[in-house]
Amino acid sequence: MSFLWGVMGGPSAGPQPSGAETIQKLCDRVASSTLLDDRRDAVRALKSLSKKYRLEVGTQAMEHLIHVLQTDRSDSEIIGYALDTLYNVISNDLEEEEQEENLTKVDDLGSQFTEIFIKQHENVTLLLTLVEEFDFHVRWPGVKLLTSLLKQQGPQVQQIILVSPMGVSRLMDLLADSREVIRNDGVLLLQQLTKSNAAIQKIVAFENAFERLLDIITEEGNSDGGIVVEDCLLLLQNLLKNNNSNQNFFKEGSYIQRMKPWFEVGDDNCGWSAQKVTNLHLMLQLVRVLVSPTNPPGATSSCQKAMFHCGLLQQLCTILMATGVPADILTETINTVSEVIRGCQMNQDYFASVNAPSNPPRPAIVVLLMSMVNERQPFVLRCAVLYCFQCFLYKNQKGQGEIVSTLLPSTIDATGNSVSAGQLLCGGLFSTDSLSNWCAAVALAHALQENATLKEQLLRVQLATSIGNPPVSLLQQCTNILSQGSKVQTRVGLLMLLCTWLSNCSIAVTHFLHNPANIPFLTGQIAENLGEEEQLVQGLCALLLGISIYYNDNSLENYRKEKLKQLIEKRIGRENFIEKLGFISKHELYSRAAQKPQPGFSSPEHMMFDHEFTKLVKELEGVISKAIYKSSEEDKKEEEVKKTLEQHDNIVTQYKKVIREQDQELEELKQRITTLMSQNEQLQATVTQQVSQIQQHKDQYNLLKVQLGKDTQHHNSHGDTFQMNGIQMEEVSKLKEELEEWKNKHELLQGQITEKDFLIEKLKSSQLEVGTTELSSQNCRSGGLEHNNELQKELEMLRSQLQLQSAEISQLLIENQKLQLMNTTADPVLGDSGAIVAKSSELEGQLEQQIKELKSEVKALSEEKESLKQHLDSSSSTVAILQDEKIKLQQEVAESKKEQDDLLVLLADQDQKLSALKIKLKDLGVPVEDEDDIESGDQGDEDEDVEEEEQD
């Protein structure tokens, strides 16, 4: 312990040992001590010396420290010391003073120690295991050490982690750590891990990294957050940049929608901190990563549409038109909006409708163009506006037409109250600022890009140069400025505009040649031997003259192709002309501009070429060189071949038109057949349903028929007295049985009445006898009292019995009357014949009414049956008609196919003739493969479209 005390700075009796000796003794102590406390103190001492004696600790103690990590994992304190020591040895993050002293050794030391550490792959795997520990004193130094390893030897460490089981997944858990310092350092670790490694980027993305990072950004306050937001944004850029799989996953996961709150900066834009500017700058760059022109077109288009639908584009346009936004943020916002709308018609239309918050409101395009042609605006801002204007017009014929229309005489505002885009472009084109001239020329060239109609319409533009002088055309004014010897940048911009304007437009070439001063000026410029600065202008003049020859329709006698070639031969020389033409593609600024669409110029002097113009040069340089060397005979033959090819093209076009019409007719017939078949199926289903309904009605009819009887029979009763029409035999027999039952009841009641009458008579006689006995008893009371009491009792009993019998007799009489009444109404033999006839008539009426109701129901059912039969017959006839039409359509389809085969035969004959002509041209040395290949490619595309339509 005294030794350690001396190392840690305590008093020592003897001479102080050197640093190397101390480190060696500490290493021996770590290796040989059996007590954990001794080893821990030794490692702590090594940690304190590791910054000052980095080389000595790294060379002597690294092996012992790795051994400690392997064997003493149960003690988190010694593990933490060991990890911190290794970090100090490997990391290059030293103090400023030490960096100044050891500036040349720092990078080399860290790289060498890292290489030693990762030579054994198990060391990195061990470090990944330690990072999983939850203990702060182990996990945090482990994260820092692994980050330092990735900084020093990134690709090697990435490969080790990639092949390690669950290596990347273990590190992803750092983002979920509740301790912010570990979570933040985990973000830094993942930054280094995902650099330039697509495989790890995909794993990290599919481990839910987007969700976690966006949550952290939201928790930290979006653009108002601190450096943690910046680190998360840098990690997101690593995951998304040049990684199509992750970009698609980001879009499909609806994470683009979560980016919208980042750009809600509010109306009060004062107080932009440096961190907020950095965060917002990175957020805009992240949007540009998703819609970069270098991405696959399909992925870029889907992201552009998603940004429009979620309101992100609208939010960016709000920042674009806001006040108080820092210049660099405004510039990056313009660049971002440019790429969000580039080539997307929906977004371009929205951008055209955006107005600046001014009075009166002005379109955002006009406001941006005002900044572009204003020489007091920053250079980068003017470049951004030009890029935005180019992206707005890219593949946007509607927008091109709107810009050119502001230059035409019929649409110019006569009042002069508002400034249009066309007026701003003309103003910039002819201003004294060369950069404004160049930007306006390039912007106007993009308005004409691949649009022959607008090139012809722009010839109508007339400019009033000065009071009293007649107006001149825009084309003439451009050539006038060229001849005045302006700055190189201005002339380059105007020459690019003229080359774009005249290419593939014979009418514009004719207008250009109609001015007798243009050709002499071009030949004079090309023929002169000027300095290097003028070589670029000479090359562009040669290109413009070549375009005037190649797209010349020979409508002007003095400027026919042959005469222009002779002029070049006499005044310039063909070889010299081709050499001057090659100056363009050999220029360094041409190569820079050809790399990407966005203008990336370090200074205004380097602003010479436009990206789209480089494509035009690449396309025309070869064909112009070939056209210059062709003789008059070759030109004539070429003209004949062109005429033949045009005739062939016309024939092919006619055939294509016929085939398209036939295909359209076939498609219509197919749709009609499909419609008729669906109608037929519907009618068949209706017929089936009606047949089932008819069958149901038939069953109901048969059931009613069974209930009423097979026949309606007439039965006569009492001979010829009356007939009971419509009464069935079963009902008559029932009535007879009921009458017989009433007769039997009547006879039974008659017998009971007779018995009751007899009983009544008997009771009356006994009552008389009782009265006489009563008289004799009064006269002879001496017969005895006992006999008298008995007689009194018997008398009371007889009286009560008599009363009961009297009540019963009265009931029997009432019942007898009822029975007699019923007997008279029911019995046809014993009763009155008139009553019987009335009763029978009543019954007959009721039965006839029921029969009539049944007959009416049967009649209704029969009518419904007839109507269903008629409907069934009409449906059957419709089905027959549809089948006939189907047969006719099939015959027409067969005839159309036959006609198409005939046309294909004719096309084959024409192809054979064309091949023969090609052979003749090849024998004559006339190359015609390019045009033929282009035409065949177009025809192949159209055939593929036809096949796709037929498949659809």
TIPADREN-695160 format. One record per residue (C-alpha): y negated, x, z negated. Coordinates in steps of 0.05 Angstrom, whole numbers, padded with zeros to 5 digits, always signed. Last residue first. Example, Ala and Ser with C-alpha at 12.3 -4.5 7.8 and 13.67 -1.06 7.14 Angstrom:
2
+00021+00273-00143
+00090+00246-00156
//
This chain:
952
+00094-01105+01374
+00145-01068+01417
+00109-01090+01480
+00043-01067+01451
+00073-00999+01432
+00101-00992+01503
+00033-01007+01533
+00000-00957+01487
+00051-00904+01506
+00037-00918+01579
-00037-00911+01566
-00027-00844+01531
+00017-00820+01588
-00036-00840+01639
-00088-00802+01599
-00043-00741+01597
-00029-00747+01672
-00103-00750+01685
-00116-00689+01641
-00060-00651+01673
-00086-00668+01742
-00156-00647+01723
-00132-00581+01695
-00079-00566+01750
-00128-00567+01809
-00131-00493+01824
-00151-00480+01897
-00115-00420+01926
-00100-00450+01995
-00026-00450+01980
-00042-00483+01913
-00082-00536+01949
-00024-00550+01997
+00024-00555+01939
-00023-00602+01903
-00027-00645+01965
+00048-00649+01968
+00050-00668+01894
-00001-00722+01908
+00041-00750+01964
+00102-00751+01918
+00061-00784+01864
+00038-00837+01913
+00110-00851+01932
+00128-00856+01857
+00070-00904+01847
+00095-00947+01904
+00164-00949+01871
+00131-00966+01804
+00095-01023+01839
+00160-01050+01866
+00190-01046+01796
+00130-01084+01770
+00140-01138+01822
+00213-01145+01801
+00192-01148+01728
+00142-01202+01745
+00196-01241+01783
+00242-01237+01723
+00187-01260+01677
+00172-01319+01724
+00246-01338+01723
+00247-01335+01647
+00184-01378+01646
+00218-01430+01691
+00280-01432+01647
+00236-01441+01585
+00198-01496+01620
+00263-01532+01635
+00285-01524+01563
+00219-01551+01539
+00227-01612+01584
+00297-01624+01556
+00272-01618+01485
+00217-01667+01501
+00268-01716+01531
+00310-01711+01468
+00249-01722+01424
+00231-01784+01465
+00303-01811+01458
+00302-01798+01383
+00235-01833+01376
+00263-01893+01415
+00324-01894+01370
+00280-01890+01309
+00239-01949+01335
+00303-01989+01347
+00329-01975+01277
+00263-01995+01247
+00267-02060+01286
+00339-02071+01261
+00318-02057+01189
+00261-02106+01195
+00310-02159+01223
+00359-02147+01166
+00302-02156+01116
+00280-02220+01151
+00352-02245+01151
+00360-02230+01076
+00296-02268+01061
+00318-02326+01104
+00386-02328+01069
+00352-02329+01001
+00308-02387+01023
+00368-02424+01052
+00406-02416+00986
+00348-02444+00947
+00340-02501+00995
+00415-02517+00992
+00414-02519+00917
+00357-02568+00918
+00391-02610+00971
+00455-02611+00930
+00416-02636+00870
+00383-02689+00910
+00449-02711+00943
+00483-02714+00875
+00426-02755+00847
+00431-02803+00906
+00507-02809+00899
+00502-02832+00826
+00554-02801+00783
+00630-02809+00780
+00648-02773+00845
+00594-02720+00853
+00596-02700+00779
+00540-02652+00760
+00477-02694+00752
+00512-02756+00721
+00555-02714+00676
+00496-02674+00652
+00461-02739+00631
+00525-02765+00600
+00534-02701+00562
+00463-02703+00537
+00471-02775+00515
+00536-02758+00479
+00502-02700+00444
+00449-02747+00417
+00503-02796+00396
+00543-02741+00362
+00482-02719+00323
+00469-02791+00300
+00543-02798+00281
+00539-02734+00240
+00478-02758+00203
+00514-02825+00189
+00576-02788+00167
+00536-02749+00117
+00502-02811+00091
+00568-02847+00085
+00599-02790+00047
+00541-02791-00001
+00549-02866-00010
+00624-02861-00017
+00617-02809-00071
+00567-02851-00108
+00613-02911-00104
+00673-02873-00129
+00632-02850-00188
+00610-02921-00204
+00681-02947-00196
+00706-02898-00246
+00652-02917-00294
+00671-02991-00288
+00745-02978-00301
+00727-02943-00366
+00682-03000-00389
+00737-03053-00389
+00753-03117-00354
+00705-03153-00401
+00653-03146-00351
+00681-03204-00311
+00623-03235-00275
+00590-03169-00261
+00656-03137-00240
+00670-03193-00190
+00604-03179-00157
+00617-03103-00153
+00686-03114-00124
+00655-03156-00070
+00606-03100-00052
+00662-03047-00051
+00702-03089-00002
+00642-03092+00043
+00635-03016+00041
+00709-03008+00058
+00698-03050+00120
+00638-03009+00141
+00676-02944+00130
+00733-02967+00174
+00684-02986+00229
+00652-02918+00225
+00719-02882+00229
+00737-02922+00292
+00671-02903+00322
+00682-02830+00305
+00751-02830+00337
+00721-02862+00400
+00665-02810+00401
+00716-02753+00395
+00755-02781+00454
+00692-02787+00495
+00675-02715+00477
+00741-02690+00504
+00732-02731+00568
+00663-02699+00577
+00688-02629+00564
+00743-02640+00616
+00692-02665+00666
+00644-02607+00652
+00701-02558+00666
+00719-02593+00731
+00646-02590+00753
+00645-02514+00739
+00708-02505+00780
+00677-02543+00837
+00614-02500+00834
+00655-02436+00836
+00695-02462+00895
+00630-02476+00931
+00604-02405+00915
+00667-02372+00942
+00667-02414+01005
+00597-02390+01024
+00538-02437+01027
+00497-02428+01091
+00491-02502+01107
+00516-02552+01056
+00528-02611+01101
+00514-02685+01084
+00549-02754+01086
+00597-02738+01144
+00657-02723+01101
+00635-02716+01028
+00624-02638+01037
+00614-02597+01102
+00613-02520+01102
+00574-02475+01149
+00593-02402+01155
+00548-02342+01162
+00596-02288+01184
+00616-02220+01157
+00593-02238+01089
+00525-02233+01056
+00544-02175+01011
+00584-02141+01065
+00525-02147+01113
+00478-02120+01060
+00523-02059+01052
+00528-02050+01127
+00452-02052+01133
+00444-02001+01077
+00494-01955+01111
+00458-01963+01177
+00391-01948+01144
+00421-01884+01115
+00448-01865+01183
+00379-01877+01213
+00348-01832+01160
+00399-01777+01176
+00383-01784+01249
+00308-01780+01233
+00318-01715+01194
+00359-01685+01250
+00306-01706+01300
+00251-01676+01258
+00290-01610+01252
+00301-01611+01327
+00226-01623+01336
+00208-01565+01291
+00258-01520+01326
+00229-01540+01393
+00159-01527+01368
+00180-01458+01346
+00213-01446+01413
+00151-01472+01448
+00107-01424+01408
+00153-01365+01421
+00156-01382+01494
+00080-01386+01496
+00074-01319+01460
+00122-01289+01509
+00084-01321+01566
+00019-01292+01538
+00051-01223+01531
+00079-01228+01601
+00010-01248+01627
-00021-01189+01590
+00032-01143+01617
+00019-01171+01686
-00055-01160+01677
-00043-01090+01651
+00004-01076+01709
-00047-01101+01758
-00101-01059+01725
-00055-00999+01725
-00040-01011+01797
-00114-01015+01812
-00127-00953+01771
-00070-00918+01807
-00100-00938+01873
-00169-00916+01850
-00141-00851+01823
-00106-00839+01889
-00171-00852+01924
-00206-00807+01874
-00152-00755+01884
-00161-00759+01958
-00236-00754+01950
-00226-00696+01902
-00178-00663+01951
-00229-00671+02005
-00283-00644+01960
-00237-00587+01941
-00225-00573+02014
-00299-00573+02026
-00311-00529+01965
-00256-00483+01988
-00289-00479+02055
-00356-00465+02022
-00326-00409+01980
-00306-00415+01907
-00328-00358+01862
-00381-00397+01824
-00335-00456+01810
-00284-00413+01775
-00335-00385+01727
-00363-00455+01716
-00293-00481+01699
-00281-00425+01648
-00347-00431+01610
-00347-00507+01609
-00299-00525+01553
-00314-00467+01506
-00388-00479+01517
-00380-00553+01500
-00341-00537+01436
-00396-00488+01415
-00446-00544+01426
-00411-00586+01374
-00419-00532+01321
-00493-00520+01335
-00520-00451+01351
-00584-00413+01335
-00603-00418+01261
-00598-00345+01241
-00674-00338+01238
-00678-00397+01190
-00639-00358+01137
-00568-00358+01108
-00543-00409+01157
-00485-00456+01143
-00495-00516+01188
-00437-00563+01171
-00387-00573+01228
-00343-00513+01212
-00321-00447+01244
-00355-00451+01312
-00424-00438+01282
-00403-00370+01255
-00373-00348+01321
-00436-00368+01360
-00479-00330+01309
-00439-00266+01326
-00452-00272+01401
-00393-00261+01447
-00387-00334+01466
-00459-00337+01491
-00464-00269+01525
-00406-00289+01571
-00454-00327+01617
-00494-00263+01627
-00430-00228+01650
-00411-00285+01696
-00480-00282+01728
-00478-00206+01735
-00410-00211+01769
-00435-00265+01816
-00499-00230+01835
-00568-00249+01811
-00616-00260+01869
-00572-00262+01931
-00505-00286+01902
-00539-00336+01856
-00579-00365+01914
-00516-00369+01956
-00483-00408+01900
-00543-00455+01897
-00539-00465+01972
-00465-00481+01969
-00473-00532+01913
-00528-00571+01947
-00598-00560+01923
-00640-00566+01987
-00602-00627+02012
-00606-00666+01946
-00548-00715+01938
-00498-00658+01932
-00462-00691+01873
-00477-00631+01828
-00436-00630+01763
-00410-00559+01774
-00474-00531+01804
-00524-00557+01754
-00474-00541+01698
-00473-00469+01723
-00549-00466+01722
-00549-00492+01650
-00495-00441+01630
-00534-00384+01663
-00597-00406+01626
-00556-00406+01561
-00533-00335+01574
-00603-00312+01590
-00630-00343+01526
-00576-00306+01486
-00593-00241+01522
-00667-00249+01503
-00659-00220+01433
-00617-00162+01460
-00673-00139+01506
-00687-00161+01578
-00661-00142+01646
-00685-00200+01690
-00638-00237+01737
-00620-00292+01688
-00692-00312+01671
-00713-00309+01745
-00653-00351+01765
-00670-00403+01713
-00744-00406+01731
-00729-00410+01805
-00682-00468+01792
-00731-00508+01750
-00795-00503+01792
-00773-00550+01848
-00765-00609+01801
-00713-00653+01835
-00659-00607+01808
-00666-00636+01738
-00667-00708+01763
-00604-00694+01805
-00570-00662+01744
-00587-00724+01703
-00555-00768+01756
-00493-00724+01758
-00479-00734+01684
-00417-00696+01658
-00461-00642+01627
-00535-00652+01641
-00556-00676+01571
-00512-00627+01532
-00539-00569+01574
-00610-00595+01567
-00605-00601+01491
-00574-00532+01484
-00629-00504+01528
-00682-00538+01485
-00653-00509+01420
-00646-00439+01450
-00718-00442+01476
-00745-00462+01407
-00705-00407+01372
-00728-00355+01422
-00802-00372+01411
-00842-00401+01469
-00847-00373+01540
-00883-00430+01575
-00825-00441+01622
-00783-00471+01568
-00839-00518+01546
-00844-00544+01618
-00768-00554+01621
-00770-00598+01559
-00830-00637+01587
-00793-00650+01651
-00733-00680+01616
-00777-00723+01571
-00810-00751+01633
-00884-00740+01647
-00943-00786+01635
-01004-00781+01681
-01061-00738+01655
-01126-00770+01631
-01112-00761+01557
-01057-00711+01543
-00981-00705+01543
-00964-00779+01549
-00887-00779+01548
-00840-00821+01590
-00768-00837+01571
-00730-00867+01630
-00684-00806+01635
-00659-00824+01566
-00623-00884+01596
-00579-00839+01640
-00558-00796+01581
-00548-00859+01540
-00497-00885+01591
-00460-00818+01594
-00444-00818+01519
-00401-00759+01498
-00457-00730+01454
-00525-00761+01473
-00549-00775+01402
-00519-00707+01382
-00566-00674+01432
-00625-00709+01400
-00606-00679+01333
-00598-00610+01364
-00666-00614+01397
-00699-00640+01334
-00669-00584+01292
-00689-00530+01342
-00761-00554+01351
-00769-00563+01275
-00745-00491+01266
-00794-00468+01318
-00853-00499+01283
-00910-00513+01333
-00886-00584+01346
-00856-00608+01412
-00785-00626+01390
-00807-00646+01320
-00854-00699+01348
-00801-00723+01397
-00751-00728+01340
-00801-00765+01296
-00818-00813+01352
-00744-00827+01363
-00732-00841+01290
-00787-00892+01288
-00854-00890+01254
-00885-00956+01234
-00954-00985+01242
-00964-00958+01313
-00982-01027+01339
-00945-01016+01404
-00878-01007+01370
-00832-00973+01421
-00775-01018+01443
-00789-01030+01517
-00812-00958+01530
-00746-00926+01507
-00749-00875+01450
-00728-00923+01395
-00670-00944+01439
-00643-00873+01436
-00633-00878+01361
-00601-00947+01363
-00555-00927+01420
-00530-00867+01382
-00517-00911+01321
-00474-00958+01362
-00439-00901+01396
-00417-00874+01328
-00364-00820+01339
-00409-00772+01299
-00479-00802+01299
-00485-00808+01223
-00450-00741+01214
-00502-00707+01258
-00559-00740+01219
-00529-00718+01153
-00521-00647+01179
-00594-00646+01201
-00614-00672+01132
-00573-00617+01098
-00605-00563+01142
-00674-00589+01123
-00655-00587+01049
-00629-00516+01056
-00695-00494+01088
-00739-00524+01034
-00792-00574+01059
-00860-00548+01082
-00838-00546+01155
-00832-00622+01158
-00786-00639+01216
-00725-00648+01171
-00763-00684+01115
-00789-00737+01164
-00718-00743+01190
-00694-00761+01120
-00746-00816+01113
-00728-00844+01182
-00653-00844+01166
-00667-00879+01099
-00699-00937+01135
-00770-00952+01113
-00793-01004+01063
-00867-01022+01068
-00882-01001+01015
-00829-00951+00994
-00761-00957+00960
-00723-00925+01018
-00679-00970+01060
-00604-00968+01071
-00581-01009+01131
-00562-00948+01174
-00521-00922+01116
-00480-00986+01115
-00466-00982+01189
-00444-00909+01181
-00398-00928+01124
-00363-00981+01166
-00360-00937+01227
-00327-00879+01191
-00333-00815+01233
-00376-00779+01181
-00400-00829+01128
-00371-00795+01066
-00385-00727+01097
-00459-00739+01105
-00465-00773+01037
-00439-00709+01005
-00486-00664+01044
-00545-00709+01025
-00522-00708+00952
-00517-00631+00955
-00589-00627+00978
-00613-00677+00926
-00577-00639+00871
-00608-00573+00895
-00677-00604+00898
-00675-00635+00828
-00680-00712+00828
-00748-00738+00806
-00748-00797+00853
-00688-00837+00877
-00671-00848+00951
-00611-00801+00953
-00590-00820+00882
-00585-00893+00905
-00548-00871+00968
-00497-00838+00923
-00487-00903+00884
-00478-00942+00948
-00426-00892+00971
-00389-00899+00905
-00388-00976+00909
-00313-00985+00901
-00305-01011+00972
-00346-00954+01003
-00310-00899+00967
-00242-00930+00984
-00262-00932+01058
-00281-00858+01058
-00217-00840+01021
-00175-00876+01074
-00213-00842+01131
-00205-00772+01101
-00130-00782+01092
-00122-00807+01164
-00164-00751+01193
-00124-00695+01159
-00172-00654+01116
-00218-00602+01148
-00274-00653+01155
-00277-00657+01079
-00272-00727+01050
-00234-00714+00985
-00264-00645+00974
-00333-00674+00986
-00325-00720+00926
-00306-00660+00884
-00368-00623+00908
-00411-00681+00885
-00379-00677+00817
-00389-00602+00815
-00464-00610+00828
-00468-00666+00777
-00438-00620+00724
-00483-00561+00742
-00546-00604+00741
-00524-00634+00675
-00513-00564+00646
-00582-00541+00668
-00614-00601+00635
-00648-00654+00676
-00704-00680+00633
-00733-00735+00676
-00689-00778+00719
-00710-00844+00688
-00680-00895+00735
-00609-00884+00713
-00560-00827+00729
-00502-00872+00747
-00468-00818+00789
-00409-00804+00743
-00397-00878+00734
-00370-00882+00806
-00315-00830+00796
-00267-00879+00764
-00260-00917+00829
-00234-00854+00863
-00179-00852+00811
-00145-00913+00841
-00076-00879+00835
-00067-00883+00911
-00130-00841+00921
-00110-00787+00872
-00039-00786+00898
-00065-00779+00969
-00109-00721+00948
-00051-00690+00910
-00007-00691+00972
-00062-00666+01017
-00076-00604+00976
-00132-00565+01008
-00176-00576+00946
-00147-00629+00900
-00115-00593+00841
-00164-00534+00839
-00223-00582+00845
-00196-00622+00787
-00192-00558+00745
-00265-00542+00762
-00284-00613+00742
-00248-00606+00675
-00283-00540+00662
-00352-00570+00677
-00337-00629+00632
-00320-00581+00576
-00386-00545+00588
-00424-00603+00561
-00429-00676+00578
-00487-00713+00609
-00451-00717+00676
-00393-00757+00645
-00405-00766+00569
-00352-00723+00536
-00304-00782+00527
-00310-00799+00601
-00296-00728+00623
-00237-00724+00575
-00209-00790+00602
-00217-00764+00673
-00178-00702+00654
-00122-00741+00622
-00113-00790+00680
-00116-00736+00733
-00066-00692+00695
-00012-00746+00693
+00046-00696+00699
+00047-00713+00774
-00018-00674+00783
+00009-00614+00743
+00072-00612+00785
+00033-00617+00850
-00015-00562+00831
+00043-00518+00810
+00073-00524+00880
+00006-00515+00914
-00010-00448+00881
-00079-00421+00899
-00106-00426+00827
-00066-00477+00787
-00049-00432+00727
-00118-00403+00720
-00150-00472+00714
-00091-00495+00671
-00108-00442+00620
-00182-00462+00620
-00162-00535+00607
-00116-00511+00551
-00175-00474+00521
-00211-00540+00517
-00151-00576+00486
-00141-00519+00436
-00214-00520+00415
-00214-00597+00414
-00158-00604+00364
-00125-00671+00380
-00078-00638+00429
-00064-00683+00490
-00089-00633+00541
-00044-00580+00510
+00017-00621+00528
+00008-00600+00600
+00029-00530+00581
+00098-00553+00562
+00104-00591+00627
+00088-00528+00668
+00146-00489+00637
+00196-00546+00636
+00251-00496+00652
+00219-00430+00674
+00219-00421+00749
+00146-00442+00755
+00124-00403+00694
+00152-00338+00723
+00121-00353+00791
+00053-00367+00760
+00057-00302+00720
+00067-00262+00785
+00013-00300+00823
-00039-00292+00767
-00032-00220+00745
-00096-00206+00705
-00126-00276+00698
-00058-00307+00687
-00042-00258+00631
-00110-00273+00599
-00094-00348+00600
-00026-00334+00568
-00060-00294+00512
-00112-00348+00499
-00059-00403+00496
-00016-00362+00448
-00077-00347+00405
-00088-00422+00398
-00016-00443+00387
+00003-00395+00332
-00054-00400+00282
-00061-00475+00299
+00011-00491+00281
+00037-00543+00331
+00085-00495+00364
+00095-00508+00438
+00052-00447+00455
+00106-00405+00420
+00158-00428+00469
+00113-00412+00529
+00103-00342+00499
+00178-00332+00494
+00185-00351+00568
+00130-00301+00584
+00167-00246+00545
+00233-00266+00576
+00206-00247+00644
+00209-00174+00624
+00160-00139+00670
+00110-00191+00644
+00085-00147+00587
+00082-00082+00626
+00045-00115+00684
-00004-00145+00635
-00016-00077+00603
-00031-00048+00672
-00077-00104+00693
-00116-00101+00628
-00124-00026+00632
-00147-00026+00705
-00199-00080+00695
-00231-00045+00636
-00227+00028+00659
-00288+00031+00705
-00334-00007+00658
-00313+00031+00596
-00381+00048+00566
-00419-00012+00594
-00362-00059+00577
-00360-00032+00506
-00433-00047+00497
-00425-00117+00526
-00367-00135+00481
-00299-00141+00512
-00268-00198+00551
-00219-00154+00590
-00158-00184+00556
-00093-00146+00551
-00102-00106+00487
-00144-00157+00449
-00095-00212+00470
-00035-00171+00446
-00069-00162+00379
-00085-00236+00373
-00013-00253+00389
+00013-00205+00336
-00035-00231+00283
-00015-00304+00298
+00059-00287+00294
+00047-00252+00228
+00013-00315+00201
+00063-00365+00229
+00122-00336+00191
+00187-00366+00216
+00179-00334+00284
+00191-00265+00254
+00245-00239+00301
+00222-00251+00373
+00147-00248+00363
+00156-00186+00318
+00196-00153+00373
+00139-00166+00422
+00092-00132+00372
+00138-00072+00367
+00140-00064+00442
+00065-00070+00448
+00050-00021+00391
+00047+00048+00423
+00016+00039+00493
-00027-00021+00477
-00050+00003+00409
-00070+00071+00438
-00106+00041+00498
-00144-00011+00459
-00168+00034+00403
-00233-00001+00387
-00208-00071+00403
-00138-00062+00376
-00157-00030+00309
-00166-00095+00270
-00104-00124+00302
-00063-00063+00284
-00084-00071+00212
-00061-00144+00213
+00005-00121+00243
+00014-00071+00186
-00003-00123+00133
+00048-00172+00163
+00101-00118+00165
+00090-00102+00092
+00091-00175+00072
+00155-00187+00111
+00191-00134+00070
+00243-00094+00108
+00194-00044+00136
+00220+00000+00193
+00189-00026+00258
+00123-00052+00231
+00114+00010+00187
+00130+00056+00245
+00077+00019+00286
+00028+00027+00230
+00043+00102+00226
+00032+00109+00302
-00033+00070+00298
-00058+00115+00243
-00039+00177+00282
-00075+00152+00344
-00137+00134+00305
-00142+00202+00271
-00123+00212+00198
-00178+00215+00145
-00175+00277+00100
-00147+00266+00030
-00170+00224-00029
-00181+00159+00007
-00229+00103-00010
-00218+00036+00024
-00232+00022+00098
-00172-00020+00120
-00133+00042+00139
-00142+00073+00071
-00117+00010+00037
-00058+00009+00084
-00038+00078+00061
-00047+00059-00012
+00000+00000+00000
//
